[in-house]
Amino acid sequence: MYHQSIKIIISLLITVNLFATENVPPEAKPPIIFSKAEIINASTTRIPFKVIDQLIIVEVELLDQEGNFIIDTGSETLILNSVHFKPTRKHRDDGKSKSGVHNTIENVKEKHLDELSIKDLSLEQLNADVIDLSHIEKTKKIELLGIIGYSVLKDFEVFIDLHLNQITLTKTDKQGNRLSDKVYAETINDSIDFKLKQHTIVIDAYVADKKVKFGLDTAAEYNQLNKNLDSEILDYFYPSKELKLTGASGKKAKVLAGKLYRVKLNDSIYFGPMKTVLTDLKHMKSAFGVQLDGVLGFEFFAQKRTIINYKKRKLYFIKYPVIKP
């Protein structure tokens, strides 16, 4: 939720284990591997994840290192932790500041890799930044190699399933159609359209009967609500305590935390109370060209098994199974 960045066009290589092609000799070890990925078919892979402090974490091997990456739809690029990866060459905008969602991220450098490949699925000219993420490692007590963002995810349909703790990536064509029909065992029961502002997923929603505009971010540990909203909307936010949150630059800010009630996307898609923090989101417009009333994060995905299709600009929902006593 805190790690957005301005584009730096580079190449990188990500591949799932056992994804050999005729052009790659068997002994050639690809630079990055989703360590525990399961191959479903030629265009689909399923990746298990763990949840650490409401962050979705996948295990990855990259440049002879193995460790944790955060899945973050709120990040524009692939981000590498400068603690573990050093820039390979000087660049003309080496060390310049980047605009973040919550603050300015300073001292961002470029890392040069070759290409991204998940199995035989190849994506070229992705974006990556090298940023010091040591403060996240310290606060979450994990070793963090980096963050996987929009530039990696955009050419896939992405099923984020917090019921089974797994992400399914399936390749799509230019129109967003899946290349395979045999992807999901579950049935899609609802959907909504969204807008894509730069890399940010923007959805229309309601708090009670008041219309609001929310961003969707898998790495937002708590939902965020703009403290400058109409009081009739803020009436449904029930504060309970104060929290200290740390941004991508390592700066800390105090926010009021509580629960937000009466959120719905339409008359058939609604939510129970969600953990939410009250904060100032005025920087959103300058950073992304859109003014958001709030951000929906982990709490959203905890209640909705969600499929993101970037090319169709649609979210699809799969019901949680009914647990019988």
PyMOL commands that set and color helices and strands:
alter all, ss='L'
color gray80, all
select helices_A, chain A and resi 134-140+150-153+231-234+283-288+298-303
alter helices_A, ss='H'
color red, helices_A
select strands_A, chain A and resi 32-34+38-41+44-48+50-52+55-62+65-71+78-81+98-99+104-105+116-118+121-123+128-131+144-148+156-161+166-171+188-193+195-197+200-207+210-216+223-226+237-246+252-260+263-264+274-279+294-296+305-309+314-318
alter strands_A, ss='S'
color yellow, strands_A
deselect
rebuild
show_as cartoon
